[in-house]
Amino acid sequence: MEALLWQEAEESLLKAKSFAERALPNTSKTAEINFYLGDYYRAVHQYVKSIEYFESSLKFAENFALDSVGNIFHQLGCSYFEMRRSDEALSNYNKAIKWYEKMGDEYNMGGTYHQMGMVYEAQNLWEEALANYSNAIEWEIKTGNETELGETYHQIGITYAAQLRWVEALANFNKAIEKKENLGNEYSLGGTYLQIAMLYEKQCRWEKALLNYNKAIKWNIKTGNEYAMGRTYHQIGMFYEEQKRWKEALTYYNNAINWKVKTGNEYELGDTYHHVGMVYQKQRRWEEALTNFNKAIEWHEKTGNEYHLDDTYHQVGMVYIGKGQPEKAIRHLKKAIENLQRFNHSDLEITKKSLCRVQPNTTKTGKRKTKRQN
C-alpha cells in the first residue's frame, strides 16, 4: 500500500513538472516542482535522481526564489551523504549555512549543523561530530526548535556508543526519549529504543537488548512507522546471528526483507541479503551463502549503494576460499579492494591481508566484522 502511494506521488509530480515546463517555463514554480521531485527521489533512496532534480531546482531558485536556496543546498548535502560522498555533502552543507546567514534564516541552522555532525560521525571523526551536534543544539534551543533537539540528542548518543562510552550514550538516548515524549513526537521513539537495544547488545546484556528491541517494534507498530520495521527486524536478526541462533536470525532477516519490499526501501535490501549470506556462510552452507551474497550485490548495484559493495565482494571471496576455489576468491577480493580504495575505507588493509593469504589449497575462511544500520 505504501509503495503504491509513493508511485502515485511520483506520477503526480512528473505531471506537474510537464505542465510547468509548458505553461510556466523558467520560473520559480519550475524550481519548486524540481525541488519536490528531488525530495521525493531522496525519500525513496534514488539519490542520483534526487541530485539531478535538486541541481535543476537550484539553477532556477538562484534567480527567482532566493529564500529557498539554502534548503536546496541542504538537501543536496543529504543526498551526497547517503551515497557516502562526504566531501560533496560537507561542501553543500557549508553553502547552506552561508545562505541561511545571508537570508537571516536562523531556524534551519540547527538542522544543517546536525547533518554535518552525521557526516563526521560516519567517518569516525568523533570530535568534529560532537562539535557540530553541539552547534545544532545551540541553534535549536535559540530558535525554539525542540522537535529537532530530540533527534540531535539521539545522534549524540550514537556517537558516544560508537566510542564505547556507554554512560554518555545512554544519558543522551534518555534525553532524546524525554524530549520526544514531552513533545508527543512518538513516531521516532522506536528508533531511539532501537539504538538503546544495540547499546546493550554490544555489552552482551542480552535481556535488556531484547527488551528494548521489543519496545522499538511496539512503538513502530503503534505509530504506523512501517518504514522502520525493516531496519528493526534487521537488527534483531543481527542480535540472534551474534548468538549463533541461526534459525531465529534467518526468520528476522526474512521479516526485514518483507518489510523493506513492502515499503519500497530497496536501498537497504542489499544489506539484509548480505547478512542472510553471512548466516549461511558461518554454517559452511556455501551455495545458499553465494545465492544471497549475489542478491546483495544485485541490489547494491541497482540502488547505487556502492559503499557496501566491498563487504559483499569480500565475503564472496571468503566463500570461494572455503570451497577451495582460489582463482574466484582472488577475483572477488580484488573487486572489494578496488571499491574500498574509491572510498578510502578503513577495511582496506583487512581485505588486502585476506588476498595475500589466498593460496591454491586454501581451506580456511576469513570473517570480517559485520555492519550495523543506524
N, C-alpha and C positions, 0 to 999 in steps of 0.2 A: 504494500500500500504506500509506504513512504517513498520507495523507489519510483512509483508511478507519479506521485506528486512532484518529485524532482524533475521528472521528464516533462510533465506539463508546464512546470515553471520555465524550463529551458525553451520549450516551443513558444511560449508567450513572449519571452524576452527577445527571441530571434525575430518574431513577427514585428515587435515594437521597433527593433533595430532597422528592419527592412523599411517600415513605414517612415521612420525618422530620416533615413537616408534619402528617401524620395521627396518628402514634404518639408523637412527641416534640416537640410544638409549643412554641415559645418557650423552647428550651433551648440549652445550649452546643453540642449536636450540630447544631442548626439553623444556628448561627453557623459551625460548621466546614464544613458542606456548602456554604453560600453562599460561603464563602471559596474553597473548591476550585473552584467554578463561576467565580468571579471570576478566579482564577488561570488556569483553562482558557481563558476568553474573551480574556484578555490574551495568552496564548501564541499564539492564532490571530488576533491583531490585531483583535478585535472589542471595541474599547476602551469604547464606550458601554455595552455589556452588562457588561463587566468592572466598570466603575464602579458600575453598578446593583447588582451582587451583592456587591461589597466594602462598599458603604454599608449594604446589608441585613445583612451579616455583622457590621458594626460595631455596629449597634443592639443585637444580642444579646450580642456579645462584651463590651461595656462593662458588662454586668450579670452575665455568667456566666464569662467567660474573660479576665480582665484581662491575663494574660501575653501574649495574642495581639494586643492592641490596637495595639501599636507596629508589628507586622508588617503589619497591615491598613492603617494609615496609610501605611506604606512602599509597599505595593502600589498604593494609590490614587495616590500620587505618581508611581509608574512609569506608570500608565495615562494620567494627565494629561500627563506628559512626552511620551509617544509621540504625543499629539494636539497637541503644541507649545503646551499651555496652561500656560505657565511659572509664573505666579503661583499657580495651584492646586497645581501639582506641589510648589513650594517650601513652600507652606503645610502640605501633608500630610507632607512630609519633616521639617519642623521639629516637627510634632506627634509624629512617630515618635521623634525624638531625645528629646523630653521624656518620652515613655512609657518609653523604654529607660532613661533616667536614674532615673525613678521606680521601675522594677522591678529596677534593678541589672543590666540586660542589656547588658553591655559588648560581647559578641561581635558583635552586629548593628550596632553604631555605625558601624564602618568601611564597611559596605555602603551605609548611608544617606548618609554623607558623600560616598562615591563617586558616588552618584546625583545629589546636589546639585551636585557638580562638573560632571557631564554637562549639567545644566540650564544652568548658567552658560556652559559651553563652547558650547552650541547658540546662545547669544545673543552669542557673540564677546566675552564678558566674561572675558578670559584670566586676569587676576589672581585674581578670585574663584574661577574654576575650579581654578586651581593651589592656592589656599589650601585648598579643600575636599578636593582629592585628597591634599594633604599631611596633613590631618586623618585621612583614610581610612587612609593608610599608617601613621600613628602608632598608630591603634587596631588595625589588622590585625597589626602587629608585637607590640603589647602583649598581644593575645589569642591569638597564635599562629595567626592565620587566614592562612596563607601562600598558600592557593589563591587568595584574593581579591587578594593582593599582585600577582600576575602580571597580573590584569585592570586593576588601578589603574595600574601602570607602562605598560600598553598605552594607557590613556586619556590619561595624561600625554604620551606620545609623540604622540598625535593632536593634543593641544592645542598642542604645540610645532610640529608640522608645519603646522598651520593658520596659525601666525605666520611660517612660512618659516624657522624656526630648526632647520635640518636636523640639525646635530650633536647638539643636545639631544634631538631627536625620535628619531634613530636609537639613541642611547645608551639611552633608555627602552624602545624596542622590543626591543633586545637583552636588557635586564634582564627584560622580560616573557617572552621566549623561554627565558632561563636558568631562571627560576622555574618555568615550565610544564614544561620538560623534566625538571628535578630532581624535581618532584612527580608526574611521569607524567601531567600534565594535557594530554594530546596533543589532546584534542577541539577546543580553541580555538586551537591553534597556527596553523591555516590562516588565521584572522582576523588574526593579527599579521603573518604573511608577506604577506597582502593589503595591509595598511597600509604595509609597507616598500616593496612594489611601487609603490603610489600615490605614496609619497615620491620614489622615483627617477623616476617618470613626470613629476612636477611639475618636476623638474630636467632633463627631456629626456634622461635617461640610459636610453635605451630598452632596451638589452640587459639591464641589471640589473633593470629593471622587469619585463620579460617572464620573466626567470629566477625572480623571486620570485612572480609570478603563478602560474607552473607549480608552485612549491613549495606555494602555497596550495591549488591543486587537488589535488596529491598527498596532502596531509595531510587534506583534506576527504574524499577517497575512502578513505584508509587508516582513518580513524576513523568512517566511515559518517555524516559530518556532511552529510547531503543538503540540509538547510535552507540551509547556507552556500553551496552550489553555485550557486544562483540569483544571489546577490549577487556571487560571484566572476566568473561569466561576464558579468554586467552590467558590472563594472569593466573586464574585458578588452575588451568591446565599446567602452567609452569610450576605452580606450587606442588602439584602431585608428581610432575616429572622429576623435580628435585628429590623427592622421596622415593623415586623409582616405583611408583604406583602407576604402572603403565596404562592399565585399563581405565582408571579414573582420568588420567591425563588425556587420553585419546577422546574420551567422552566429552570433556570440556572443550578441547580444541575443536571437535566437530560442531559443538554448540556455537562456538565462536565463529566458525566458518558460516554456519547457517544465518547467524545474526548479521554478519558483515555483508553477505549476499543480499539479505532482506533489506538492509538499509542503504545499499549501494556503496558501502565502504570498501571499494575494490583496492584502494591503495595499500591497505594493511592485510589483505588476504595472503599476500606472499609471505609475510612474517609468520602467519599461523600455519600455512603449509610447510614452511621451513621447520617449525617446531614439531609438527607431526613426523616429518622426516627424521628429526633428531631422536624422537622416541623409538622409532623402528631401528635406527642406526645403533642405538645403545643396546638393543636386543639382538644385534647382528642379523636383522632381517633386511638384508641388503636390497632386495628388489623393491619392497614396499618403501624403503627409505629413498631410493632413487626416484621412484614414481612421484613422491611428494616433494622432493627437492626440485625435480623438473617442473612441477606445477608452480612451486615458489618462484623459480627463475622466469617462467612464463608470465606470472602476474607482476613481478618486479619490472620486467621489460615493458609489458603492456601499459603499466601505470607510470612509467618513468621513475620508479623507485630504485635508482641506480646505487644509492648509498648502501643498500643491504644486499646487493648482488654478490659482493665479495665473500660474505659469510657463507652464502649458499654454495658458491663455487668451491670454497674451501672444504665444506663438508662433503660435497660430491667427490672431491679428490680423496678425502679420507675413506669414503665408502669403497672407492676403487682400490685403494691400498688394502683395505680389508678383504677385498675379493681377489687380491693378488694380480691386479691389472695396472702395473706401474705407469705404462705409457698414457693411459686415460687419466690416471691420477695426476701426472705431471701436467697434462694439457689443462686440466681444470684448476690446478693450483696456480699456474701461470696466468690464467684468466683472473683469478682472485687477486693476484699481485698487481696486475695491470689496473684493476679497478681501485685497489687500495691506494696506489700511487696517485691517481687522479684526485683523491680526496685527502691526501696526506694523512691517512687513517692510522690510528695508534696500533692497530693489529698487524701492520705490515711486517714487522720483524717476526711475529709468530708464524705467519704464512710462509715467509722465506725459510724459516727453520724447518717447517714441515716439508717444503720442497727439497731441501738439502738431504733430508732423511730418506727420501724415496729411493729404494733400490729394487732391482728386478725381482727379488724374492721377499719383498716386504710383506709381512702378515699382520703387523700391529696397526691399530687405528689410533688417530690422534683426536683429542677433544678440545674444543675451544669454549670459552665462557659464552653462554647464550645471552642474547639481547633481551631487554625488557622494554615494554611500551609505557610511556608516561601519560 
